[in-house]
Amino acid sequence: MLNQESLLILFGVLVVSFLIVDLGFFNRKAHKISTKAAAAQTLFWVALALGFATLIYIYLGKILAVEFLSAYVTEELLSIDNLFVIILIFNFFNLEEKYHHRALFWGIIGAIFFRATFILAGSYIISQFHWVLYIFGVLLVYTGWKFLFEKREKHIDFNKNKFIKFLHHHLPFTANHHGGKFTARENGKLMFTSLFMIVALVEITDIIFAIDSIPAAFAISQNSFIIFTSNIFAVMGLRALFFLLESVLHRFHHLQKGLAFVLMFIGLKMLVTIFDIHLSSIVSFAVIMSILGLSLLLSLFKKADL
C-alpha cells in the first residue's frame, strides 16, 4: 500500500534517473533533436504523468488525482506559452540547434530548484495566512485579463532587457559558444559564453512565468505534493515539447487567449469561495480541458489575424 511519502520517493527516483540517462547517455554529445525523437519523448512524459495520476487515483483517491491532472494540464498550457519566449531567446542569440537541448536541460534543472523553493514557501505562507489564496485569485484574474490583450512579444524586450545589461556589466562575456561550454579562457582570462547568458535568461523567464503558474496551482490544490509533482512533470516534458512544436508554435494563434480564460477561471474559482461557493475538482478539470481544446481547435481550423 503506497502512501503520499512513498509516491514522492518514487517520483524523485524517476526524475533523477531520467535526468541522468538523458544527459549521460542519450544527449551526451551536442546534436539536433529530430521531430520523431521529440514526439516519442513527449508521448513518454505524458504517459508517465498519466501513469503517476493513475497511482494517485488508486492510492490517494479520485479528488487528488483530478487535482493533479488539472494542475498538470494548466502548467503544460503555461509552458507552451513559455516556449514562445524561449524560441525568441534562441533566435536573438542565433544559438545553433545542436545546443538547444543543452540550454533547455540546464534551464530545467534550475526551474526544478526554483519551483520547489516557491512551492515550499507558498505552502508555508498559506498554512499561516489562508487569505493569501484570495490574493492569488485576484492576481490570476488580472493576469488572465492582461493576457487577452497582450502580444507575446511584449513579455521580453531583449534590446532593452535590464537583466542582460546587468550580466554584461558584472561579468566578462565572449560571443564564442566554445563548443557548448558555459565558461572558457581567452588570452588567459576567464570568460562567460553566450550559452551561459542564454541559460540565465531561460531561468529568469521561467521564474517570471512561475509567478503565474504557481498561484494557479495553489488555486487548484493546496496539497504541496500535488502541486510539486504536477509542476515538475510538466517542466520535465518541456524540452521534448519545444523540439516538437518549435516549427509550428506560431500557428497556435488562440492559445494565449485560451490561457487567459483558464487563468481567469481558476482565479474566480478561488475568489467565489469567499461566498461559500465551491466548484468540484472534476468540474474544474472539465472546464480547463474544454477551454484548452477549444483554443487549440480554433488555432488549427480558423485563420487568425497576425
Number of C-alpha atoms within 10 A of each C-alpha: 5 13 11 13 10 11 18 16 10 13 16 12 12 12 14 11 11 13 15 11 12 13 15 11 11 9 15 11 13 15 14 14 18 12 17 11 13 19 15 13 19 21 15 14 19 16 12 15 21 17 12 21 24 17 16 22 16 13 15 16 13 16 14 19 23 25 25 31 22 24 29 27 19 26 27 21 20 22 23 21 18 21 22 18 21 23 17 15 20 20 12 12 14 10 18 14 15 14 20 24 20 22 24 21 19 17 22 22 14 19 23 18 11 16 22 18 13 18 21 15 12 19 18 13 14 14 12 10 10 12 12 15 21 19 15 23 25 17 19 28 24 15 19 25 16 13 19 15 11 13 10 13 11 9 14 13 10 17 9 9 11 11 14 15 12 10 14 13 10 8 10 13 18 16 11 14 18 15 11 20 15 17 18 18 12 10 7 7 9 14 18 24 22 22 26 18 20 23 24 19 21 26 21 16 20 24 18 13 17 23 16 18 24 22 25 27 28 23 23 25 20 16 14 17 18 25 28 23 23 25 28 22 22 23 23 22 22 23 23 23 23 24 23 21 18 15 11 8 16 12 15 18 19 21 25 23 20 24 25 23 23 26 29 23 21 25 27 17 21 25 21 14 12 11 7 8 11 12 12 13 20 16 11 19 19 13 16 23 17 14 19 22 14 14 20 18 14 16 17 14 8 11 11 12 5 6
